Amino acid sequence: MSPRSGTGAAAPARPGDGRGGGAGDASTAEGDGCLLLRAEESRLLRAWTSPCEAGASVLLRGTSGTGKSTLLRTYVAGARRAGDPVFLVCADPPDATREYGVVEQLLARLEQPPGEPPPMAARVAALREVRAAFTRLVREDGDLPTATTDAYRALCGLLTRLARARGRRLVIAVDDLHWADASSLRFLRYLLRRLDRIPAAVVATLGDAEPSVDERRAGFLFPLFLRQLTLRPVTEQEVAELAELVVGAPVDEVFVRACHSVTGGNPYLLHAVLRSLAGVGLAPDARTAAEITRHLPDEVSRAVRARIRHAGPDALALAHGLAVLSGTPAVPVLAETAGLSEPAAEDASHLLEGLGLIRRLKGTRVAFSCPAFEAAVHDGMLPSARNDLHARAAEVLRGRGAAWDAVVRHLLHTPSGTPWLVDALRRAALEAAGRGDAEQASRCLRRVLFEDLSEQVRAAVLVELGTAELDRSVPEASLTLRRAFDLARTHDQRAAAARVLSVALCALDRHDEAAGLLADVLDHRPAGARRDPELELGLCYARWCAEGLSSRVLRGLARVERAARREPSAPRPLTALRATLSAVPSEAVTGPAPRRDVRPGVSWTRVLCRAAALLAAPATVHLPDDVAPPTDLAVRTRASLGGRSLDAALLAARAVAHLARGRLAEADADAGAALAEFTALEVGAQHGWPTVAVSVTVEVSLARGRLEEAERLLVAHRLTGGLGVTGLTDRLLLARGRLNLAAGRAREALADFLAVGEREGGPNRPAAHRPAWPSSPWRADAALAHLALDDTRAAAALVTAEIEQTSGAPDAVRKGLALRARGLVFGGARGLASLRQACELLVTTPARLEEARALADLGAAERLLGDHRAAGAALRRAATLAESCGATPLVDRCLDELRAAGHRPRSRTFAGVAALTPAERRVAELAARGLTNRQLAAYLHVGRRTVELHLSAVYDKLGIPGRSGLATALAEPTLGAFSAVVTGHSGERPDPAT
């Protein structure tokens, strides 16, 4: 779009058109861009108007801003350089109503052609006669066909004589033909029909259906052009080339795509935007790409708005409505929003489409041709008028049943004081929170707070806002909910605020504050009112985060359980805990016997019971199947408690369970996803649940032999110094201590282990606050640290205490760890017996990695005592288990021990298809096809006894009972191996002779 288009004013000076001086820097840059963007079109134009083309005429068509005028001027400059007499005339809006306005311009050019000496007297006289003839047409004889023909013939004769006098053909260029008057168009038709007899070429430009064009007058003219060239939008590649030319530096691909999208490939808009960006010194990168519409030059915006105003008030109202609605609204919706009838809206859209400003889509939908036009219209509206249109749009969309998501952007800009605004925004926030869009819910509720609200409503809105903010920023949510709690006046309001505020406080490790808040609300309930079980469970959760399953926590759960007997639908936390945990300390066993099929249905019950069970007995508890996988966390429907942070907590707890089972890959994935969620919620890694996720990642890195990676993780999250010791941070202290021990820093490791012991049973801790179910094997770890420091007396004392502590506990994994530690501390025959007991106990649990470690220690001890055969059996099983877990250093250690015991391991695993030798693999594949032992021996040229030995080894390594399981085991190589590894045997031994 040229800057003058549609303004109704005279065109600015253009080079060589007789209206002013040469072009400035902007024109030069635009000309260079035209040569770059329209190189193919320029070549076609020169070819179609070459001197050998008799009667050449070309019509350049294109919407505003496609560069047709620039292309015409570039062509004119080239023709002048070639020596052709060129006469450039430019039609303007005032010419549309002036008789022979364009012809008058042509006569003025003929009087003094550019770059030529003054005309001779004969030509001056001829020009005077032609001008007099056209003057008579305008004044007196406009309707006389003879006078019109005489005038037209005289002007054509003058052009012919001028061409012959110069010895070259003339070039007549008409820019913006759509603004030409009807009389000049009739002359142009006369000229085009006689170009075969006149040595001239005619080139004209035409915009698409401009509002002043009379198709009944001008339509007859267009087919007379021998060639028509429609200018297309530029491509992304051309945008990149032009951007590098204007900016003078390489451009980012994202920036190129954004420029092409915003401008719609319109060369004028593209030039203007690029010049504007270069003028303010912005780099052509992805960051600039995100805000291109903010740098649209004022000249473009004014030109767009002027063209729309020129099209009439209905077109202006429609454009305003479309800019407010944005996107691709249907014409009926647009008409109602703009306050137009549907026929008037249809007419206005047709007019704007003709101007190239909007485009029609499938059905009745319309849209701006490019985002730059939308931005120009939107930014040109008065803010008050724009906000009124937003309010109107919100009413129209809701009245037509549109989704709240489509209405929200209009509600946010609706003027304050609108009666229905508060209710609509709260409903939109509720809908957004339901689909997991916490950001939009927060925006809606923050907008509500700007309205004039009563204290009761403001407190309720603050609770809703804090609940939404829990899924995007926990620290911010805690501040909002604290305001809601302080503003609340009734018990119900205080309870609602405290219920959600406690979630935020617990996520930030402010457990005591959360517990005090909930206890205060429970203690100050109205007379005769029963204790709220949800608040009671929230109080238990806050205390559990700090204390673990302490006596005080279990008494609180029992109190909720007893109260639930009066209401069948009430939460039963102990019943749910028993359903997921094998046993509960005797002091907590109250009420009816547990039912194994009970599933916690209330949010607090689900989180508290699942998390407590997962952390108390991670290797044996049933893994919850309702924890969202990482990819679903952002879109799940959140509970009213702030489901995103609680789901992330359960994800971290599940990572602990995966780690205890030796599933390093799954544990790493869950821990990474949980940590990412807490980071997104602005909960630092120094807080409780994030430290659980970090501890899992550290343990996984340690098991994989990546000690430096674990060290970097702790440093990155500033977890190398002191920590707030709680039931959740215990796991990080244990993981950090094990990392220090593996790195040779035994004293630092011992300090971490003893810090955990101080929390669990320190003298300064009240008995009711101590865990009734201590779940961390800190004594066993501390004993190994003392052993590394050669303090065998302290190590023996700790490991003996650990054995006594676990003697009555149902956790077989913890007993196995204690026995393994005792075996390592005592050594010799006594230690060997303890290691065997540990292996026998751990083989009954899913803790594969811990079993592998115990087996590796057992094999090493047996090798030192000279029992190489027993050592080989233990080490092979340990290596197989460790390989299935991905614990590479442990596998390497087992293989080294095997070699030291005189064995020659040929693979890193001794179960599954990977453990088969080439000969065993060949025999297994042939047997799986149905060959008998006799047939196998004959086919392989070996004895039957050899075949039997190979098959026996295959059955052991694949963990299958006989020949019938070969096909499945070979197709799914991990199936048989997993069974053999976990159970320690392959089932009933088959007879390999069959």
NORJO-V736755 format. One record per backbone hydrogen bond with DSSP energy under -0.5 kcal/mol. CO is the residue of the C=O (numbers start at 0). NH is the residue of the N-H. Records with the same first field share a line. If there is no record, write none. Layout:
BEGIN
CO=NH + NH
END
This chain:
BEGIN
1=4
3=6
13=16 + 18
23=27
24=28
25=29
26=30
27=31
28=32
29=33
30=34
31=35
32=36
33=37
35=38
37=41
38=42
39=43
40=44
41=45
42=46
43=47
44=48
46=49
49=52
51=53
52=55
55=201
56=226
57=59 + 203
58=60 + 228
59=205
60=230
62=65
64=267
66=70
67=71
68=72
69=73
70=74
71=75
72=76
73=77
74=78
75=79
76=80
77=81
78=83
79=82
83=85
84=170
86=88 + 172
88=174
91=94 + 95
92=95
93=96
94=97
96=98
97=100
99=103
100=104
101=105
102=106
103=107
104=108
105=109
106=110
107=111
109=112
110=118
112=115
119=123
120=124
121=125
122=126
123=127
124=128
125=129
126=130
127=131
128=132
129=133
130=134
131=135
132=136
133=137
134=138
135=139 + 140
140=143
142=144
143=147
144=148
145=149
146=150
147=151
148=152
149=153
150=154
151=155
152=156
153=157
154=158
155=159
156=160
157=161
158=162
159=163
160=164
161=165
162=166 + 167
168=84
169=200
170=86 + 172
171=202
172=88 + 174
173=204
174=90
175=178
176=179
180=184
181=185
182=186
183=187
184=188
185=189
186=190
187=191
188=192
189=193
190=193
191=194
193=196 + 197
194=54
197=199
198=169
200=171
201=57
202=173
203=59
204=176
205=61
206=208
209=212
212=214
213=216 + 217
214=218
217=220 + 221
218=222
220=223
221=224
226=58
227=229
228=60 + 230
234=238
235=239
236=240
237=241
238=242
239=243
240=244
241=245
242=246
243=247
251=255
252=256
253=257
254=258
255=259
256=260
257=261
258=262
259=263 + 264
260=370
261=371
262=265
264=233 + 266
265=269
266=270
267=271
268=272
269=273
270=274
271=275
272=276
273=277
274=278
275=279
276=281
277=280
282=284
283=251
284=288
285=289
287=290
288=291
290=293
291=294
292=295
296=299 + 300
297=301
298=302
299=303
300=304
301=305
302=306
303=307
304=308
305=309
306=310
307=310
308=311
311=315
312=316
313=317
314=318
315=319
316=320
317=321
318=322
319=323
320=324
321=325
328=365
329=333
330=334
331=335
332=336
333=337
334=338 + 339
340=344
341=345
342=346
343=347
344=348
345=349
346=350
347=351
348=352
349=353
350=354
351=356 + 357
352=355
356=368
358=366
361=364
363=330
364=360
366=358
369=372 + 373
370=374
371=375
372=376
373=377
374=378
375=379
376=380
377=380
381=385
382=386
383=387
384=388
385=389
386=390
387=391
388=392
389=393
390=394
391=395
392=396
393=397
394=398
395=399
396=401
397=400
402=405 + 406
403=406 + 407
406=409 + 410
407=411
409=412
410=413
414=417
417=420
419=423
420=424
421=425
422=426
423=427
424=428
425=429
426=430
427=431
428=432
429=433
430=434
431=436
432=435 + 637
435=437
436=440
437=441
438=442
439=443
440=444
441=445
442=446
443=447
444=448
446=449
447=450
450=452
453=457
454=458
455=459
456=460
457=461
458=462
459=463
460=464
461=465
462=466
463=467
464=468
465=469
467=470
468=471 + 472
472=476
473=477
474=478
475=479
476=480
477=481
478=482
479=483
480=484
481=485
482=486
483=487
489=493
490=494
491=495
492=496
493=497
494=498
495=499
496=500
497=501
499=502 + 503
500=504
501=505
502=506
503=507
504=509
505=508
508=510
509=513
510=514
511=515
512=516
513=517
514=518
515=519
516=520
517=521
518=522
519=523
521=524
525=528
530=532
531=535
532=536
533=537
534=538
535=539
536=540
537=541
538=542
539=543
540=544
541=545
542=546
543=547
544=726 + 727
547=549
548=771 + 772
549=553
550=554
551=555
552=556
553=557
554=558
555=559
556=560
557=561
558=562
559=563
560=564
561=564
562=565
563=566
566=569
571=575
572=576
573=577
574=578
575=579
576=579 + 580
579=621
584=587
585=588
587=589
594=597
601=605
602=606
603=607
604=608
605=609
606=610
607=611
608=612
609=613
610=614
611=615
612=616
616=619 + 620
625=627
628=631 + 632
629=632
631=634 + 635
638=641 + 642
641=644 + 645
642=646
643=647
644=648
645=649
646=650
647=651
648=652
649=653
650=654
651=655
652=656
653=657
654=658
655=659
656=660
657=662
658=661
660=847
661=663
662=666
663=667
664=668
665=669
666=670
667=671
668=672
669=673
670=674
671=675
672=676
673=677
674=678
675=679
676=680
677=682
678=681
680=473
681=683
683=686
686=690
687=691
688=692
689=693
690=694
691=695
692=696
693=697
694=698
695=699
696=700
697=701
698=702
699=703
700=705
701=704
702=888
704=706
705=709
706=710
707=711
708=712
709=713
710=714
711=715
712=716
713=718
714=717
722=724
723=725
725=729
727=730 + 731
728=732
729=733
730=734
731=735
732=736
733=737
734=738
735=739
736=740
737=741
738=742
739=744
740=743
743=745
744=748
745=749
746=750
747=751
748=752
749=753
750=754
751=755
752=756
753=757
754=758
755=759
756=760
757=761
761=764
763=765
765=768
766=769
767=551
769=550
774=776
775=777
776=780
777=781
778=782
779=783
780=784
781=785
782=786
783=787
784=788
785=790
786=789
789=791
790=794
791=795
792=796
793=797
794=798
795=799
796=800
797=801
798=802
799=803
800=804
801=805
802=806
803=806
805=808
809=811
810=814
811=815
812=816
813=817
814=818
815=819
816=820
817=821
818=822
819=823
820=824
821=825
822=826
826=830
827=831
828=832
829=833
830=834
831=835
832=836
833=837
834=838
835=839
836=840
837=841
838=842
840=843
841=844
845=847
846=850
847=851
848=852
849=853
850=854
851=855
852=856
853=857
854=858
855=859
856=860
857=861
858=862
859=863
860=864
861=866
862=865
865=867
866=870
867=871
868=872
869=873
870=874
871=875
872=876
873=877
874=878
875=879
876=880
877=881
878=882
879=883
880=884
881=885 + 886
884=663
885=887
886=890
887=891
888=892
889=893
890=894
891=895
892=896
893=897
894=898
895=899
896=900
897=902
898=901
911=914
912=915
916=920
917=921
918=922
919=923
920=924
921=925
922=926
923=927
924=928
925=930
926=929
931=935
932=936
933=937
934=938
935=939
936=940 + 941
942=946
943=947
944=948
945=949
946=950
947=951
948=952
949=953
950=954
951=955
952=956
953=957
954=958 + 959
956=911
961=964
962=965
964=968
965=969
966=970
967=971
971=974 + 975
972=976
973=977
974=978
975=979
976=980
977=981
978=982
979=983
989=991
990=993
END
